[in-house]
């Protein structure tokens, strides 16, 4: 995915058995976002063929939109605001074992001294313009430092979600936290 000005584009790749072939770049989102929206990340729900797009709007609130993928087209549902505070820094991982979306997001509540990283868990549903996500839990992931530069991945072998971030109370040093999902229902 590429964000340029107020347009998000996708470059599709196709696996041919021994190599990937790059397709042509196409618009995923245009005219929905203003250029003031930042902190984009995208994930894919492989169970339900849904794109999960998170971003921070001009008020710095965290939003998520679910896109229903059908062939080469994407139909977007309405956005959901999941953080009503500065959400700079966001990362998505899709747990293929639990079929659950995990979003790690910086949550700046009460100024930078109150900044924590929160973990949101949810499931996608609906189709077309009615595609949505239902959040089932929200908890602190990193309790003390403010976080930036987030990334996430899911390791299906060990059933771990891995989040990396820059700790801006420690010179933005890169740190990693793992979430063991083995006992989470």
C-alpha positions as CSV (number, residue, x, y, z in Angstrom):
1,X,0.0,0.0,0.0
2,X,1.1,3.5,-0.8
3,X,-0.2,6.8,0.6
4,X,0.5,9.8,-1.6
5,X,-1.3,13.0,-0.7
6,X,-4.9,12.1,-0.1
7,X,-4.9,8.9,-2.1
8,X,-4.2,5.3,-1.0
9,X,-3.1,2.9,-3.7
10,X,-2.4,-0.8,-3.8
11,X,0.0,-2.7,-6.0
12,X,-1.3,-6.2,-6.3
13,X,1.1,-9.2,-6.7
14,X,0.3,-12.6,-7.9
15,X,2.2,-15.8,-7.0
16,X,2.9,-17.9,-10.0
17,X,4.4,-20.9,-8.2
18,X,8.0,-19.8,-8.5
19,X,7.9,-16.0,-8.7
20,X,5.6,-13.0,-8.0
21,X,4.2,-10.9,-10.9
22,X,3.4,-7.3,-10.1
23,X,0.1,-6.0,-11.3
24,X,-0.8,-2.4,-12.1
25,X,-1.3,0.2,-9.3
26,X,-4.9,1.0,-8.6
27,X,-6.7,3.3,-6.3
28,X,-8.0,1.8,-3.1
29,X,-9.3,4.9,-1.4
30,X,-9.7,8.4,-2.9
31,X,-11.7,11.4,-1.8
32,X,-12.7,9.7,1.5
33,X,-9.6,11.1,3.3
34,X,-8.2,14.5,3.5
35,X,-4.4,14.9,3.3
36,X,-4.3,15.7,7.0
37,X,-5.0,12.0,7.8
38,X,-1.9,10.1,8.8
39,X,-0.6,7.0,10.6
40,X,-2.0,4.5,8.1
41,X,-1.6,0.8,8.5
42,X,-3.4,-2.1,6.7
43,X,-4.0,-5.7,7.5
44,X,-5.8,-8.6,5.8
45,X,-8.4,-10.9,7.3
46,X,-7.7,-14.0,5.3
47,X,-10.7,-15.9,6.7
48,X,-13.3,-13.3,5.5
49,X,-11.3,-11.7,2.7
50,X,-11.4,-8.2,4.3
51,X,-8.9,-5.4,4.3
52,X,-8.5,-3.6,7.7
53,X,-7.4,0.0,7.2
54,X,-6.5,2.1,10.2
55,X,-5.6,5.8,10.2
56,X,-5.6,8.9,12.4
57,X,-8.1,11.6,11.3
58,X,-7.4,15.4,11.5
59,X,-8.6,15.4,15.2
60,X,-5.9,12.7,15.8
61,X,-8.6,10.1,16.7
62,X,-8.0,6.5,15.7
63,X,-10.3,5.2,13.0
64,X,-10.7,1.8,11.3
65,X,-12.5,0.9,8.1
66,X,-13.2,-2.6,6.7
67,X,-13.0,-3.3,3.0
68,X,-14.8,-6.2,1.5
69,X,-12.6,-7.7,-1.2
70,X,-14.3,-9.3,-4.2
71,X,-12.0,-10.2,-7.1
72,X,-10.1,-7.0,-8.0
73,X,-12.5,-4.6,-6.3
74,X,-12.8,-3.4,-2.7
75,X,-16.1,-2.0,-1.2
76,X,-15.5,0.0,2.0
77,X,-17.8,0.1,5.0
78,X,-18.2,3.2,7.2
79,X,-15.3,4.1,9.6
80,X,-15.4,3.3,13.3
81,X,-13.6,5.5,15.8
82,X,-11.9,3.2,18.2
83,X,-9.6,5.8,20.0
84,X,-10.9,9.3,21.0
85,X,-7.4,10.7,21.6
86,X,-4.0,11.0,19.7
87,X,-3.4,7.7,18.0
88,X,-0.1,8.4,16.4
89,X,1.5,5.0,15.8
90,X,-0.6,2.0,14.9
91,X,0.0,-1.6,13.8
92,X,-2.3,-4.4,12.7
93,X,-1.9,-8.2,12.9
94,X,-4.4,-10.8,11.9
95,X,-4.4,-14.0,14.0
96,X,-5.2,-16.8,11.6
97,X,-5.7,-19.3,14.5
98,X,-8.4,-17.3,16.3
99,X,-9.6,-15.4,13.2
100,X,-9.2,-12.2,15.1
101,X,-7.9,-8.7,14.2
102,X,-5.4,-7.2,16.7
103,X,-4.6,-3.5,16.5
104,X,-1.9,-2.0,18.6
105,X,-2.2,1.8,18.8
106,X,-0.6,4.7,20.6
107,X,-3.3,6.2,22.9
108,X,-2.3,9.6,24.1
109,X,-4.9,10.4,26.8
110,X,-4.1,13.3,29.1
111,X,-1.1,14.5,27.2
112,X,2.1,12.7,26.4
113,X,2.7,11.7,30.1
114,X,-0.5,9.6,29.9
115,X,0.5,7.9,26.6
116,X,0.2,4.2,26.5
117,X,0.0,1.6,23.8
118,X,-3.4,-0.2,23.8
119,X,-4.3,-3.5,22.2
120,X,-7.6,-3.8,20.5
121,X,-9.1,-7.2,19.5
122,X,-12.0,-7.6,17.1
123,X,-13.7,-9.6,14.4
124,X,-14.9,-8.5,11.0
125,X,-18.3,-9.1,9.6
126,X,-20.9,-7.9,7.1
127,X,-20.4,-7.5,3.3
128,X,-19.9,-4.7,0.9
129,X,-20.7,-1.3,2.3
130,X,-22.0,-3.0,5.5
131,X,-18.5,-4.4,6.3
132,X,-17.6,-3.6,9.8
133,X,-15.5,-4.7,12.8
134,X,-16.8,-5.5,16.3
135,X,-14.2,-4.9,19.0
136,X,-14.3,-7.6,21.7
137,X,-11.6,-6.2,24.0
138,X,-9.2,-3.4,24.7
139,X,-6.3,-3.4,27.2
140,X,-3.0,-1.7,27.8
141,X,-0.2,-3.4,25.8
142,X,2.6,-1.1,27.0
143,X,1.8,0.6,30.3
144,X,4.5,3.3,30.6
145,X,6.3,4.7,27.6
146,X,4.7,6.7,24.8
147,X,5.1,4.8,21.5
148,X,5.7,5.6,17.9
149,X,6.8,3.8,14.8
150,X,4.7,0.7,15.4
151,X,4.7,-2.6,13.4
152,X,3.0,-5.9,14.0
153,X,3.1,-9.5,12.8
154,X,1.4,-12.8,13.7
155,X,3.4,-16.0,14.2
156,X,0.9,-18.8,13.7
157,X,3.5,-21.5,14.8
158,X,3.9,-20.1,18.3
159,X,0.5,-18.3,18.4
160,X,2.2,-15.0,19.2
161,X,1.3,-11.4,18.1
162,X,4.6,-9.5,17.9
163,X,4.5,-5.7,18.2
164,X,7.5,-3.4,17.7
165,X,7.6,0.2,18.5
166,X,9.9,3.2,19.2
167,X,10.0,4.1,22.9
168,X,10.0,7.9,22.8
169,X,10.8,8.1,26.5
170,X,14.0,6.2,25.7
171,X,15.3,8.1,22.6
172,X,12.9,6.2,20.3
173,X,14.9,3.0,20.8
174,X,13.2,0.0,19.1
175,X,11.5,-2.4,21.4
176,X,9.4,-5.5,21.0
177,X,6.6,-7.0,23.0
178,X,4.9,-10.3,22.3
179,X,1.4,-11.2,23.2
180,X,0.8,-14.9,23.8
181,X,-2.6,-15.8,22.5
182,X,-2.5,-19.5,23.6
183,X,-4.9,-19.0,26.5
184,X,-7.0,-16.1,25.1
185,X,-10.5,-17.1,24.1
